[in-house]
Amino acid sequence: MEKFTLNEIKIAVINRDLKKLEELSRMTPAFSSESEAKELIYFINEATKILEEEKRKLSLEMKEIKKLKNFYNQNSTCAFDYQG
């Protein structure tokens, strides 16, 4: 399995790079010391928070789209006669 480094996850978290975070989520962390492992854990937790926030945002957006779709479907039978 591929591994990612501390710097890779730091950059992805700082830039809120969702694509990179998704890529890193399929990899295992590589570290060489206990302090590096602790720092990796911190950044993995931060990445998790970012992904959860994005999931929440997407869920809210999907609900709004659903509402708009329902509104459109209920009102699409209205005929507007434009005499321009």
Backbone as CSV, one residue per row, in Angstrom:
resi,resn,N_x,N_y,N_z,CA_x,CA_y,CA_z,C_x,C_y,C_z
1,MET,0.846,-1.187,0.000,0.000,0.000,0.000,0.886,1.242,0.000
2,GLU,0.443,2.230,-0.745,1.204,3.472,-0.820,1.176,4.210,0.510
3,LYS,2.175,5.035,0.717,2.272,5.801,1.958,2.326,7.286,1.641
4,PHE,1.872,8.092,2.624,1.977,9.539,2.480,2.809,10.092,3.620
5,THR,3.396,11.253,3.366,4.271,11.880,4.353,3.537,12.983,5.116
6,LEU,4.149,13.396,6.192,3.614,14.476,7.012,3.436,15.741,6.177
7,ASN,4.421,16.066,5.360,4.329,17.280,4.544,3.164,17.224,3.570
8,GLU,2.897,16.057,3.001,1.779,15.930,2.064,0.450,16.251,2.734
9,ILE,0.228,15.706,3.922,-1.050,15.963,4.590,-1.113,17.384,5.129
10,LYS,0.020,17.938,5.569,0.044,19.328,6.029,-0.419,20.256,4.911
11,ILE,0.154,20.078,3.738,-0.172,20.929,2.591,-1.636,20.771,2.204
12,ALA,-2.121,19.528,2.187,-3.516,19.274,1.815,-4.475,19.912,2.813
13,VAL,-4.166,19.826,4.096,-5.033,20.405,5.134,-4.997,21.932,5.060
14,ILE,-3.828,22.503,4.966,-3.688,23.961,4.921,-4.424,24.532,3.710
15,ASN,-4.323,23.852,2.566,-4.978,24.315,1.338,-6.428,23.842,1.219
16,ARG,-6.868,23.041,2.184,-8.214,22.456,2.131,-8.451,21.790,0.771
17,ASP,-7.459,21.026,0.355,-7.468,20.346,-0.944,-8.222,19.021,-0.805
18,LEU,-9.505,19.055,-1.121,-10.353,17.876,-0.941,-9.905,16.705,-1.805
19,LYS,-9.489,16.999,-3.008,-9.041,15.927,-3.910,-7.816,15.217,-3.335
20,LYS,-6.872,15.996,-2.835,-5.655,15.415,-2.254,-5.984,14.661,-0.963
21,LEU,-6.876,15.217,-0.137,-7.256,14.538,1.104,-7.916,13.193,0.803
22,GLU,-8.741,13.172,-0.232,-9.372,11.904,-0.630,-8.310,10.900,-1.072
23,GLU,-7.357,11.367,-1.848,-6.255,10.510,-2.311,-5.461,9.964,-1.115
24,LEU,-5.145,10.832,-0.159,-4.360,10.418,1.004,-5.138,9.452,1.895
25,SER,-6.464,9.553,1.871,-7.276,8.679,2.727,-7.158,7.206,2.325
26,ARG,-6.691,6.967,1.114,-6.510,5.588,0.646,-5.078,5.090,0.864
27,MET,-4.285,5.903,1.550,-2.889,5.565,1.781,-2.636,5.445,3.290
28,THR,-1.476,4.925,3.636,-1.092,4.849,5.040,-0.014,5.894,5.331
29,PRO,-0.005,6.424,6.537,1.008,7.436,6.872,2.389,6.817,7.066
30,ALA,3.380,7.582,6.681,4.774,7.183,6.894,5.397,8.169,7.884
31,PHE,6.032,7.643,8.913,6.662,8.516,9.894,7.920,7.842,10.423
32,SER,8.819,8.673,10.976,10.094,8.141,11.428,10.346,8.345,12.921
33,SER,9.427,9.030,13.583,9.612,9.256,15.017,8.250,9.374,15.702
34,GLU,8.285,9.303,17.008,7.048,9.429,17.780,6.439,10.820,17.617
35,SER,7.284,11.854,17.609,6.760,13.218,17.467,6.137,13.418,16.089
36,GLU,6.719,12.821,15.076,6.150,12.903,13.726,4.812,12.161,13.664
37,ALA,4.721,11.030,14.356,3.467,10.261,14.405,2.380,11.090,15.093
38,LYS,2.731,11.781,16.171,1.758,12.626,16.874,1.278,13.766,15.986
39,GLU,2.202,14.356,15.249,1.837,15.445,14.344,0.948,14.924,13.208
40,LEU,1.252,13.743,12.720,0.410,13.115,11.691,-1.007,12.900,12.211
41,ILE,-1.126,12.434,13.433,-2.447,12.216,14.033,-3.215,13.538,14.091
42,TYR,-2.537,14.603,14.479,-3.182,15.915,14.526,-3.724,16.296,13.153
43,PHE,-2.894,16.158,12.120,-3.317,16.562,10.783,-4.365,15.614,10.197
44,ILE,-4.328,14.362,10.554,-5.377,13.426,10.127,-6.706,13.843,10.754
45,ASN,-6.684,14.229,12.020,-7.895,14.718,12.684,-8.411,15.994,12.033
46,GLU,-7.510,16.896,11.667,-7.910,18.127,10.979,-8.510,17.810,9.609
47,ALA,-7.920,16.857,8.909,-8.449,16.441,7.607,-9.849,15.868,7.763
48,THR,-10.053,15.095,8.808,-11.373,14.526,9.090,-12.394,15.626,9.318
49,LYS,-12.021,16.654,10.063,-12.925,17.783,10.318,-13.298,18.481,9.007
50,ILE,-12.318,18.683,8.146,-12.565,19.334,6.857,-13.535,18.502,6.025
51,LEU,-13.302,17.206,5.959,-14.164,16.339,5.160,-15.575,16.263,5.738
52,GLU,-15.694,16.244,7.049,-17.023,16.240,7.674,-17.760,17.546,7.405
53,GLU,-17.047,18.662,7.445,-17.649,19.964,7.149,-18.145,20.009,5.697
54,GLU,-17.336,19.501,4.786,-17.739,19.472,3.379,-18.944,18.558,3.169
55,LYS,-18.969,17.448,3.872,-20.113,16.533,3.787,-21.380,17.230,4.267
56,ARG,-21.271,17.971,5.363,-22.412,18.714,5.899,-22.887,19.758,4.901
57,LYS,-21.953,20.505,4.302,-22.300,21.523,3.309,-23.010,20.898,2.115
58,LEU,-22.475,19.794,1.624,-23.085,19.113,0.477,-24.485,18.622,0.811
59,SER,-24.658,18.125,2.000,-25.968,17.649,2.426,-26.979,18.796,2.422
60,LEU,-26.583,19.955,2.948,-27.463,21.124,2.950,-27.776,21.576,1.526
61,GLU,-26.770,21.569,0.653,-26.982,21.964,-0.735,-27.926,20.996,-1.446
62,MET,-27.787,19.716,-1.166,-28.669,18.725,-1.772,-30.108,18.930,-1.314
63,LYS,-30.302,19.253,-0.037,-31.648,19.527,0.474,-32.255,20.729,-0.229
64,GLU,-31.453,21.778,-0.436,-31.945,22.968,-1.133,-32.312,22.642,-2.579
65,ILE,-31.489,21.854,-3.241,-31.774,21.457,-4.622,-33.069,20.654,-4.676
66,LYS,-33.241,19.776,-3.719,-34.467,18.965,-3.654,-35.695,19.862,-3.470
67,LYS,-35.585,20.858,-2.591,-36.685,21.794,-2.374,-37.017,22.543,-3.665
68,LEU,-35.979,23.025,-4.342,-36.187,23.754,-5.587,-36.817,22.859,-6.655
69,LYS,-36.365,21.628,-6.715,-36.915,20.683,-7.690,-38.391,20.431,-7.392
70,ASN,-38.726,20.221,-6.125,-40.123,20.017,-5.740,-40.966,21.251,-6.062
71,PHE,-40.437,22.434,-5.790,-41.147,23.668,-6.092,-41.395,23.775,-7.588
72,TYR,-40.358,23.509,-8.365,-40.482,23.573,-9.827,-41.519,22.572,-10.318
73,ASN,-41.464,21.355,-9.817,-42.407,20.320,-10.252,-43.848,20.679,-9.890
74,GLN,-44.053,21.310,-8.752,-45.397,21.700,-8.334,-45.921,22.886,-9.129
75,ASN,-45.024,23.710,-9.605,-45.434,24.935,-10.292,-45.176,24.917,-11.787
76,SER,-44.720,23.813,-12.324,-44.384,23.766,-13.748,-45.621,23.744,-14.632
77,THR,-46.784,23.506,-14.066,-48.005,23.482,-14.861,-48.560,24.881,-15.095
78,CYS,-47.980,25.872,-14.441,-48.430,27.256,-14.643,-48.014,27.708,-16.034
79,ALA,-48.933,28.314,-16.738,-48.618,28.818,-18.075,-48.466,30.325,-18.006
80,PHE,-47.367,30.801,-18.514,-47.143,32.229,-18.568,-47.284,32.666,-20.021
81,ASP,-48.096,33.656,-20.238,-48.336,34.157,-21.592,-47.622,35.481,-21.729
82,TYR,-46.497,35.458,-22.374,-45.716,36.666,-22.549,-46.066,37.285,-23.903
83,GLN,-46.495,38.515,-23.861,-46.900,39.230,-25.079,-45.876,40.356,-25.333
84,GLY,-44.655,40.010,-25.596,-43.613,41.019,-25.707,-43.349,41.561,-27.042
